[in-house]
């Protein structure tokens, strides 16, 4: 089971060198020897008397609607001294960004994607102290249900179906999901569907097709749900394409 692939595919990720004032991911350490990464998902870099900033980049990954980014803490620290392969990756990015060779931007962007996967993977493995998607994905039982929702948002799910995916009784699943994720399974599913619907409408898909794709009984029902979530009618997004 892959807890990240669908999220990586549905939200465009870009990583590019940026001055510290515009960056949200930095590598710290001694010259030539990065020792840690610090990621600020909300985009506010706040460093005190810490080690030298060796690399600063801007990570954009659908932060406005990406549920995993929204679930991250304001500051994420990643220790490179215990992750040697990731440290080597950062050193290559540092060399490319400072040497300014032909194609350096493409190299930094591709390696930055790998770097983010490793950072997010470590966060999922660590879990979370606050309810949210991160905590849900860290639970081996709940993660099976959440990944099923991510991979098949158009299926007509029931709480019983999801409990079976998790291998839990219905009552235990509902209780655990609410405690770890902070909302009901159906509430999370509705938000996920509307997030994907927003992407599809911006891309130019028809309202009726999007409503069917995400298991809404009618375009009118979908429009009401969408307006409640985003404050605008779905057709207005298509009109702006």
C-alpha positions as CSV (number, residue, x, y, z in Angstrom):
1,X,0.0,0.0,0.0
2,X,1.4,3.4,-1.1
3,X,0.2,6.3,1.2
4,X,1.8,9.0,-0.9
5,X,1.5,8.3,-4.7
6,X,-2.0,9.5,-5.2
7,X,-1.3,12.7,-3.3
8,X,1.9,13.2,-5.3
9,X,0.0,12.7,-8.6
10,X,-3.0,14.9,-7.8
11,X,-1.1,18.0,-6.6
12,X,1.6,19.6,-8.8
13,X,4.9,19.8,-6.9
14,X,7.5,22.3,-7.9
15,X,10.8,23.0,-6.1
16,X,13.1,25.8,-7.2
17,X,16.0,27.8,-5.6
18,X,14.8,31.0,-3.8
19,X,16.3,33.7,-1.6
20,X,15.7,33.1,2.1
21,X,13.0,35.7,2.2
22,X,10.9,33.7,-0.3
23,X,12.0,30.1,0.7
24,X,10.1,27.6,2.8
25,X,12.6,24.8,2.8
26,X,16.2,25.3,4.0
27,X,19.2,23.0,4.5
28,X,21.3,23.9,7.5
29,X,24.8,22.8,8.5
30,X,28.5,23.6,8.3
31,X,29.9,24.6,4.9
32,X,29.9,21.6,2.6
33,X,28.2,19.4,5.2
34,X,24.4,19.8,5.5
35,X,23.1,18.4,8.8
36,X,19.4,19.0,8.8
37,X,16.4,20.2,6.7
38,X,13.8,22.6,8.0
39,X,10.5,22.9,6.1
40,X,7.9,25.6,6.8
41,X,4.6,24.4,5.1
42,X,2.9,27.8,5.8
43,X,5.7,29.6,4.1
44,X,7.1,31.6,7.1
45,X,10.7,30.8,7.6
46,X,11.7,31.6,11.1
47,X,15.3,30.7,12.1
48,X,17.1,31.9,15.2
49,X,20.7,31.3,16.1
50,X,21.0,28.1,14.2
51,X,23.6,26.7,11.8
52,X,24.5,28.3,8.5
53,X,21.8,28.2,5.7
54,X,23.5,26.2,2.9
55,X,20.5,25.9,0.6
56,X,17.1,27.7,0.4
57,X,14.4,26.6,-2.0
58,X,10.7,27.3,-2.5
59,X,8.4,24.3,-2.4
60,X,4.9,24.7,-4.0
61,X,2.6,21.8,-3.6
62,X,-1.0,22.9,-3.8
63,X,-0.8,24.2,-0.2
64,X,-4.3,25.8,-0.4
65,X,-6.1,22.5,-0.9
66,X,-3.5,19.7,-0.3
67,X,-4.8,17.9,2.8
68,X,-1.4,16.4,3.6
69,X,0.4,19.8,3.6
70,X,-2.5,21.3,5.7
71,X,-1.9,18.5,8.2
72,X,1.8,19.2,8.7
73,X,3.0,21.1,11.7
74,X,4.2,24.7,11.1
75,X,7.8,23.6,11.2
76,X,9.1,20.2,10.1
77,X,12.7,19.2,11.0
78,X,14.5,16.4,9.3
79,X,17.8,15.1,10.7
80,X,20.3,14.4,7.8
81,X,23.0,13.0,10.0
82,X,20.9,9.8,10.3
83,X,19.8,9.7,6.7
84,X,22.9,9.6,4.6
85,X,21.3,9.0,1.2
86,X,19.1,12.1,1.7
87,X,22.1,14.1,2.8
88,X,23.9,13.1,-0.4
89,X,20.8,14.2,-2.3
90,X,20.9,17.7,-0.6
91,X,24.6,18.0,-1.5
92,X,23.9,17.4,-5.2
93,X,21.1,20.0,-5.1
94,X,23.5,22.4,-3.4
95,X,26.2,21.8,-6.0
96,X,23.7,22.3,-8.9
97,X,22.2,25.5,-7.4
98,X,25.5,27.1,-6.7
99,X,27.4,26.1,-9.9
100,X,24.5,27.4,-12.1
101,X,25.2,24.8,-14.8
102,X,23.0,24.3,-17.9
103,X,19.8,22.6,-16.8
104,X,20.5,23.2,-13.1
105,X,16.9,24.3,-12.4
106,X,15.5,21.0,-13.8
107,X,17.9,19.0,-11.7
108,X,17.0,20.9,-8.5
109,X,13.3,20.5,-9.2
110,X,13.5,16.7,-9.9
111,X,15.7,16.1,-6.9
112,X,13.5,18.4,-4.8
113,X,10.6,16.1,-5.5
114,X,12.5,13.1,-4.3
115,X,13.6,15.1,-1.2
116,X,10.0,16.0,-0.4
117,X,8.9,12.4,-0.7
118,X,11.5,11.4,1.8
119,X,10.7,14.2,4.2
120,X,6.9,13.4,4.0
121,X,7.5,9.7,4.3
122,X,9.4,10.3,7.6
123,X,6.6,12.5,8.9
124,X,4.1,9.7,8.2
125,X,6.3,7.2,9.9
126,X,6.7,9.5,13.0
127,X,2.9,10.1,13.2
128,X,1.4,13.2,14.7
129,X,0.4,14.5,18.1
130,X,-2.6,16.3,16.7
131,X,-5.6,14.9,14.9
132,X,-5.4,15.2,11.1
133,X,-4.5,13.3,7.9
134,X,-0.9,12.8,9.0
135,X,-2.1,10.9,12.1
136,X,-4.5,8.9,10.1
137,X,-1.9,7.8,7.5
138,X,0.4,6.9,10.4
139,X,-2.1,4.3,11.7
140,X,-1.6,1.1,9.7
141,X,-5.4,0.3,9.9
142,X,-6.8,3.7,9.1
143,X,-4.3,4.3,6.4
144,X,-5.7,1.4,4.4
145,X,-9.2,3.1,4.4
146,X,-7.8,6.5,3.7
147,X,-5.7,5.3,0.7
148,X,-8.8,3.5,-0.6
149,X,-10.7,6.8,-0.5
150,X,-7.8,8.7,-2.1
151,X,-7.5,6.1,-4.9
152,X,-11.3,5.6,-5.6
153,X,-13.1,8.8,-4.7
154,X,-15.9,8.1,-7.1
155,X,-17.0,4.9,-5.4
156,X,-20.2,4.9,-3.4
157,X,-18.5,4.2,0.0
158,X,-20.2,3.4,3.2
159,X,-18.7,3.4,6.7
160,X,-19.0,-0.4,6.7
161,X,-17.0,-0.6,3.5
162,X,-14.2,1.5,4.9
163,X,-14.3,-0.4,8.2
164,X,-13.7,-3.6,6.2
165,X,-10.8,-2.0,4.4
166,X,-9.3,-1.1,7.8
167,X,-10.0,-4.6,9.2
168,X,-12.0,-3.1,12.1
169,X,-15.5,-3.3,13.4
170,X,-17.8,-0.5,12.3
171,X,-17.9,1.1,15.8
172,X,-14.2,0.8,16.4
173,X,-13.4,2.2,13.0
174,X,-15.7,5.2,13.4
175,X,-14.3,5.9,16.8
176,X,-10.7,5.6,15.8
177,X,-11.1,7.6,12.6
178,X,-12.7,10.5,14.4
179,X,-10.0,10.5,17.1
180,X,-7.1,10.3,14.8
181,X,-8.3,12.3,11.7
182,X,-10.5,14.7,13.6
183,X,-13.6,14.2,11.5
184,X,-15.9,11.5,10.4
185,X,-15.0,9.2,7.4
186,X,-17.8,10.6,5.3
187,X,-16.8,14.1,6.2
188,X,-13.3,13.5,5.1
189,X,-14.6,11.8,1.9
190,X,-16.7,14.9,1.1
191,X,-13.8,17.2,1.5
192,X,-11.5,15.0,-0.6
193,X,-14.1,14.8,-3.4
194,X,-14.6,18.6,-3.4
195,X,-10.9,19.2,-3.5
196,X,-10.5,17.0,-6.6
197,X,-13.6,18.5,-8.1
198,X,-12.1,22.0,-7.7
199,X,-9.0,20.8,-9.6
200,X,-11.1,19.3,-12.4
201,X,-13.2,22.4,-12.8
202,X,-10.2,24.6,-13.0
203,X,-8.9,22.3,-15.7
204,X,-12.1,22.9,-17.7
205,X,-14.2,19.8,-17.0
206,X,-18.0,20.1,-17.2
207,X,-20.0,20.5,-14.0
208,X,-22.2,17.5,-14.9
209,X,-19.3,15.3,-15.6
210,X,-17.5,16.2,-12.3
211,X,-20.7,15.6,-10.3
212,X,-21.0,12.1,-11.8
213,X,-17.3,11.4,-11.3
214,X,-17.5,12.0,-7.6
215,X,-20.8,10.2,-7.0
216,X,-23.1,13.1,-6.5
217,X,-26.8,12.2,-7.2
218,X,-27.3,15.4,-9.3
219,X,-25.4,18.4,-10.6
220,X,-27.7,20.5,-8.3
221,X,-26.6,18.6,-5.2
222,X,-23.0,19.0,-6.2
223,X,-23.4,22.7,-6.9
224,X,-24.9,23.2,-3.4
225,X,-22.0,21.3,-1.7
226,X,-19.4,23.1,-3.8
227,X,-20.8,26.6,-3.1
228,X,-20.9,25.8,0.6
229,X,-17.2,24.7,0.6
230,X,-15.8,27.4,-1.7
231,X,-18.3,30.2,-1.7
232,X,-18.7,30.2,-5.4
233,X,-20.7,28.2,-7.9
234,X,-18.7,25.5,-9.8
235,X,-19.7,26.9,-13.1
236,X,-17.8,30.1,-12.3
237,X,-14.5,28.2,-12.3
238,X,-15.2,26.8,-15.7
239,X,-16.1,30.3,-17.0
240,X,-12.7,31.6,-15.9
241,X,-10.8,28.9,-17.9
